Amino acid sequence: MGFEKDAPHAAAGLDYRSQFPSASNLIWLHHAGVSPLCRAAADAMKALADDAVEWASAHYAAWGETCGNLRLSAARLIGASPGEIAVVKNTSEGIATVQMGIDWRRGDRVVAFREEFPANFFPWKLLEARGVQVDWLSIYDPLDRVAAACKGARLLAVSFVNYLTGHRVDLEQMGRICSDNGTLFFVDAIQGLGVFPIDVEAMRIDGLASDGHKWLMGPEGCAILYVRRDRQDEIYPAEFGWTNVAGYQDYASRDLALRPDAGRYECGTLNTIGIYGLQAAIDFVHRVGVEEIGRLVLANSRILAEGLTDLGYDLSRPWEAGTASGIVSFRRDGDEPDEIARRLRRANMHAAVRQGWLRLAPHFYQEESEMRAVLAELRS
């Protein structure tokens, strides 16, 4: 089943729709889970696979250059320097690297949030068994309560965008609070990176992790970890292999001195094909522009939120421009979310059920007519 398409979005002469052949087959509303690959990422990975088939690893030096290019592209995306970017396998590994790398002491305090995705909940919860006090707040708490909790706290961990409700927190204000209190500020950015601007300097973020397979439209299994340079000596590598050390290219060396940058968090051979895909995906985001992507994502989520309200559904959170994102979750008494999801799938409209809510997550390349088609299907 195909869908009628409006004229493609156009910015800087780029045809967004051509990057997503899947859009001719279905309406994908699961970008908060796993996004379709953009064509640029797929092409980059195919090119590497062909190279490895035909030339083995004769071009290994070029593979390493692409890893360096990923660090550059990722650093540009968040306002960091390349030396503050490590390549890890997923967001969870990035979070765990920070949690396990800090020398926690009994009596330390952490500020965390009850509504988090498990990847940004369990690592901090585990600290309680080691005598670390975790103050569990709500992401909907007023900032003055966050400020009070941060007094004397060693770290605050929060997601940029909540995976269930789509609530987008004010990173700049939270960063100011953390900076004023000497609290390390860590952000799980996976549900917002690539859609909304992040500037780690302006927002005073000390650590950030994000995989590439959601809003960045890249592959699974390849992620970035940002650690502010002046915080790197506070966070020791959680895993240790041959590439954590400064002299890793000298196989005979037994010197344990760490690499002088975030490369110290890279334990062994990296996911080279994933690096090719993620670097291409981030460069695609740069070509379109984060501001433009965010504008179009919010336009689509607003259409859905308003239409769902008109149809009598309850939203998990009201749609408000300052806190909205690409995630809209809804339900209605008497309806079974799983059955609605199955009905949508039969119409080639793919959503997700999360904790009794049906979650829609459109992206920027999708058209208003597609959002209207989803609402029409829900009305029928």
Phi, psi and omega in degrees: 000129178255174181231143175292134183249138171290173172303136185297148171305150177217123172217131181055031177074012184264129175272101183299317187298329181295342178280351187227078178304333180299337182294342176279346185252332186200167171255107185269117182241032185234034179292339175283352175256277175226120181279153165301143173295137168289151184301326181300318180292316180298316180297320180296318180290322176298320180297319178294318180300317178297320179298316181293325178293317188271331187233013183054228179250031180298336181254033184301325180298321178293326177299318178295325177297324179295325175298318176297323178294325176298316178300319178297313182295318180293319178298318178298325182295329185243006178075030181253186172253153182304328180289355177257007183247126171248150176261122180233178187274335179193174180299318181302318179294322177298314179297314181297325178300317179289313183299314183280342184274347180273140178277084184287144177240147176303132182099347173299156178235143177235142173253123180221179191230138188295329188274009186292154166298147185309327181299333180249019176241305185302315182302323181281325177299321180299333182294336182300326179291345180260011177087011176271132178274127177249118176271111184268112178255179172254145178293348179263001177294149176295154184296334179293331175289321176299317180298318180296320180292331183284346180297113181083000181280146181275328184208145169239132179237129181211154172271139177301312179231132180288134186293336185261308185267343183079007180296127181257122183275163179272092183295325182295316180290319177296321178297321178297317179300313180297316180298318181296334184254005182067028183263130177294130185252113181245137184233128166272109190258007193298330182269005180225339184294129182098345179251320181236143183298140172231128175233103187296335178284308181297326182268357176056041179277133180264331180211146182207141177226144176200131171280171186255359192267004178257254188286344176279348174064032179252194184277160169286158172082015176215126187217169175245147172235120175259131171227122179306139187304318183281003174254352188294328179286347177274346186237100183280146180304128181286326176245144182232124177222200188282341184262002177286339189265157184297325183261035188296339180279351174259099187293341180274347182291142175239022180279125184271006179300130184286156172302147187278009181220193183292351173301342177299341181266005180261117188254087176092191185300136184269171178280085189299314182293326175295323177298317177301315181292316182291321178298318178293322180294316180293321177296325175297317177301318178298320181296320179285315181104127182299319180300317180293318178300313180299319180299316182287323177298313181295325177299316180292316181292328178292319177303314180294314182299314180293319179294319179296319177298317178298330180277359177090014177274152173269133175268147178295328174214145175298146177281117178228133189306322185284341183235356181286164179214204177273003184254127175229118180246141187211163174196172179208137179305133178094344178265148175257112182305322181295322180291321177297318179298320178295321179295319177296318180298323178297335176265013181062038174238115191251118178237187181226147173257127180225114173054044177084002177248146172268123186253124174252138182216082179281159178245182190289332185280352182274154190258159177303321181300328178289321176297319179294325179294321177296314180297322178296321178295321180290334180282333187285000000 
